[in-house]
Amino acid sequence: MVRAIVLVKSPKKLIAARLRKITFVYDSFPTSGQFDAVAIIEVEDLGKIKDVTTQIQKIAGVERTETMVEVL
């Protein structure tokens, strides 16, 4: 299992709730600061991270994302 944290910049309210609807998003919550929400994703292999982040980027109002992969 591979885990990653995706930071999401979006002025849309309730973006964290929208993130939770995406397959492989384990958890999400709003944040203050440079990014507006965090999504924690869990996938079976490293290649699927790009698929999930692409789905997140397609959500209306998402301006940008930054992904950090857990290193074990």
N, C-alpha and C positions, 0 to 999 in steps of 0.2 A: 504494500500500500504506500502511495506517495501522497504527502500532504503539502499544500501550498497556501499562502495567504495572498489574497488579491485586494489591493487597496483601490478604492473606486472614488473618482471625482465626479459628482453629479449634484446639481442644484435641486433636483427633484426630491420632494418629500417622499418618505416611505420607500426610498431606494433599497434599504436593507430588506424589507419585506419582499420586494420584487426579486432580489438576489436569491432568497430562500427557495423560490419556485424552480430554480434551475437544478437539473439533475447533477449530482455529485457535490452540490454546495452543502456542506455539513452544518454550517452555522453562519450567520451574518448579523451584524449589528451596526448601528450608526456611530459615528465618531465625530469629534471636534478636531479642528486643525486643518491641515492642507488637504486631507481626503475626507470624504463625507460618510463613507461606509467601508467595512471590512467584510470580506467573504472568506471563509475557511473551506477549502475544497479537499476532498479525498478521492483519489483515483487509483486505478490498478497499475498504471504505468505512466512514465514521464510524458509520453506523447499525447496523452489525453488532456493534459493541463492546457495545452493550446486550444483544444476544442472547447473546453469550458470557458476559458477567457474570451474566446471569440464570441460565444453566446452572451457573455456579460457585456461585451462592448456593443452588441447589437441592441441592448435595451435602450429605449428612447430616453434621451437626457444624459446618458453616460458620456462624459467628456474625455476621460482618459482613465487608464488603469496602470497599476504597477504590481508585478507579481514577484513574490519571494518564495522559493521552493525550500522546504525543510531539508537540511543536510544532516545525515546520520553518520 
